[in-house]
Every structure is written in structure tokens, then in C-alpha cells.
Amino acid sequence: MERKQPPALAGDRAQAVGRIRVVTLVDKLSLHGGAEQLALMTATRLDPERFESIFCVSRWPPPETEVALEAHSAALERLEAAGTRFLPLGRARKLELSAWRRLVAFLRRERVDVLHSHKFGSNVWGTIAGSVGRVPVLLAHEHTWSYEGNPVRRLLDRELIARRADRFIAVSREDRRRMTDVERISPERTVFIPNGIPPSPPPTGADVRAELDIEWGAPVIGAIGVLRAQKAHHVLLRAAAELSRDYPTLTVLIAGEGPERASLESLARELGIAPRVRLLGFREDVGDVLRALDVAVSSSDFEGSPLALMECMEAARPIVATAVGGVPDLIDDGVHGLLVPPREHRALAIAVASLLADPERAQRLGARAQARRRSEFDIATLVRRLEDLYEELLEQKRTTPGRARAARAPERRLRDGP
């Protein structure tokens, strides 16, 4: 597949009168990682009458795999369709200062108003480059991490990112609490803004169960998301092994790709359930996959505000999830789904079995989850909150003498989310 080239970026374009120039900074261009998806969705949805949006990717060009090429081509098409400018920095190695010098030069030349970085690496370099590049408003967006171990990261979060950024954005109340209690970041420097997703496209009508030759009436459970250690899919497989004693035709579908694939395949063989486990890889028809599930499962060890779980809610799937990070912000136990402790596969199996045994209750939970997603966790709501934050902080800088960072906390509606 031929690589789609990024659109040209005009270096000396005059800024439209009154528009705020925003650079969104990410490490990689992707349609699969939750943080990268969210950054792309927000950058392409800023109000063009009030904002000029520029999407900056530090690691470019992308890998040459077919899946990566297709994903990057689709992402570039979204940027072009939205009129969002694209700024690749050409960074190929971890420490490549020339890429960051290019960003600093761009920030100064274009007089960027807001630099909004996403995830730890971009937050570190973004706060440094933004300060040197004399950007009035710097925002760092943390999408999740365990906050355990790694004292160097906690130090950089507190002493570099939080000190230089005007606000450190947390995607869940639990992440914001950990910023304060574990990392000892001043609460005035943080703000909680929950994630959101757009409405799902209508189903294609494809029958995923028939495609996969799943026998009629077999219970189907599963998960969507990248196959990495954080997602603890091995807990789902161990729960499935428990469930298979009472449900011998149980099938497990896992849509996603990642470094844990081989270990999950090995565990499925060890547990004797390999014929019942389907690792589907990347799927474009996630909505159709979700509609094939009787119960959707999230077995993660830690989470921020997971987009994959929101997709399950949007599809009105009955959900069993581990009560970690921002998951309780999305799911009230017994109201929108069932919550269980992390790493406890028997508790997960019992909760899933209770929903398989009571389809009417499962349907009610799924319907409530869908209604909540649409009312509280919509991408349009997230974009409005970010736009308000950009304007509020920039106005503070314009009315405050000098270039000192504003210390006043944002309004409560921004800080506390819905």
C-alpha cells in the first residue's frame, strides 16, 4: 500500500483575525490507541470560526506495516477533511533534539496561542518546547498510568510538567486524586475533564457470529482494545475457563492487536479453551463485533477514562468491568453494568454468569449505559470544555501583566466535569 503523504503546511499563513491558534501535540498518529484517537477527534472538531487547529506528530514517518499505513492514511484524510493543518516533526529516535528545535521555531514563527500535549513523553517535551517557544498557554493531558513505581516519572510530572503547564488535565477523578495524593501536585494546577466519543455509525448488518461460525445459541463474551499488559486479558481468559464448566459452548471474542497476543494464545491453550477463544486482531467493524456479544468485559488493571468501554456503552452491551481508575465514573455498579475487583477472575466469572442467566436484567443495564454515554460522555461536550478552557486561560494571560503562569483554578464546571 502506497503511503499517503501529509498535506503541505503553510509556514507563513496569516492568522485569521480573532482566531486562537492551537497546536495539539502527540507522539504518534493513530486510530487505535485511545489517547491518540481522542487527540485527533478533538483537534478536528474545534470550532473553525474561533480556532485554527494544527495537529503535530513528533514521530514521523510511521512504520511500514500494512495496518499502520492504512490507519495513518485514514487519519490524514480526517485531518484534511476537517481543514486541520498537519505538522510532522520527523523524530525517529527517543532523543532527537533537532525535531524539538523545529517545533520551537514553528511555535515562535506562527505565534501559537495554545500548545496542548497528550501523554507523558509529549507532555515532557511539549512543556519544554512551549516555554522556550513563548506559547502563552500550555496544557498537558494525562490519559492514564498506574502511578505506582517509576519515581522518575512522578518527579517529572510534579517538578517539570505541572510547574510549566497552566493546567494538567486528568481524564478521571481518580487520576486527579492520584496526581494530588501520590505525585503531590498542587490541586490548583490540575483539572478533571472526562473523555467522550462520537455517536457510533449505524450497524452494517453483518452477522459476526455467522462469519466466525459460532453455533446458534452459544453464549458469547468478549472485549475490545489493544492487547497490552494493562488490559489484563489473561483475567478474562481465566474467567472464561471457569465459565466453560457451566457453559461448554461459551465463545470469547477479543478485537484488537498488541504485544500480549502470543502470551494470550499460550494461556488459552494451557487452560484448554483455545478452540473457544477468537483473537480477531484489528477490526474496522467494532460495532458489529460488539453486537455479537452477550456480555462485554473490561478486565484492566488500571484505566483513565477508557474509550473502549464507552464504545461498549454506546452499543448498549451489558458490561462487566473492573472497578479501576475512571471506570466508576462511567459505570455505577448495578445501574449501568457490574463492577468487580481487578485480578479476581472468579469474581469476574460470577458477574458474567449472573448476566448470562438473566437476559432481561442484562438488557436493562445495557440500555442505561447507552443513555448515560450519550448524555454525559459525548465528544461534542468534551470539545466544548476544552474550547472554554483554552479561551479562559488565554484571557487570563492577556489581562495579567508579564508572562507569569496563571495560578487561579478554572471554573468548577471545568474542574469537576459532569
Salt bridges, closest charged atoms under 4 A:
ASP27 OD1 - ARG59 NE 3.37
ASP27 OD1 - ARG91 NH2 2.34
GLU36 OE2 - LYS119 NZ 3.26
ASP47 OD2 - ARG50 NH1 3.57
GLU52 OE2 - ARG13 NH2 3.49
GLU52 OE1 - ARG21 NH2 2.84
GLU52 OE2 - ARG85 NH1 2.54
GLU64 OE2 - ARG3 NH2 2.45
GLU80 OE1 - LYS4 NZ 3.87
GLU96 OE1 - ARG93 NH2 3.92
GLU110 OE1 - ARG21 NH1 2.92
GLU110 OE1 - ARG85 NH1 3.36
GLU142 OE1 - ARG153 NH2 2.75
GLU159 OE2 - ARG158 NE 2.91
GLU159 OE1 - ARG163 NE 2.65
ASP166 OD1 - LYS397 NZ 2.72
ASP166 OD2 - ARG405 NH1 3.21
GLU174 OE2 - ARG177 NH2 2.58
GLU174 OE2 - ARG178 NE 3.06
ASP181 OD2 - ARG177 NH1 3.13
GLU211 OE2 - ARG283 NH1 2.94
GLU215 OE2 - ARG276 NH2 3.02
GLU242 OE1 - ARG245 NH1 3.51
GLU242 OE2 - HIS345 NE2 3.66
GLU242 OE2 - ARG346 NE 3.51
GLU257 OE1 - ARG261 NH1 3.09
GLU265 OE2 - ARG261 NE 3.23
ASP285 OD1 - ARG283 NE 2.79
ASP294 OD2 - ARG209 NH2 2.94
ASP301 OD2 - ARG343 NH2 2.48
GLU303 OE2 - LYS231 NZ 2.66
GLU314 OE1 - ARG373 NH2 2.73
GLU314 OE2 - ARG374 NH2 3.09
ASP329 OD1 - ARG173 NH1 3.33
ASP332 OD2 - HIS336 ND1 3.94
ASP332 OD1 - ARG372 NH1 3.71
GLU376 OE2 - ARG372 NE 3.38
ASP378 OD1 - ARG373 NH1 3.24
GLU387 OE1 - ARG50 NH1 3.15
ASP388 OD2 - ARG413 NH1 3.09
GLU391 OE1 - ARG50 NH2 2.96
GLU392 OE2 - ARG408 NH2 3.76
GLU411 OE2 - ARG408 NH1 3.49
ASP416 OD2 - ARG412 NH1 2.95
ASP416 OD1 - ARG415 NE 3.77
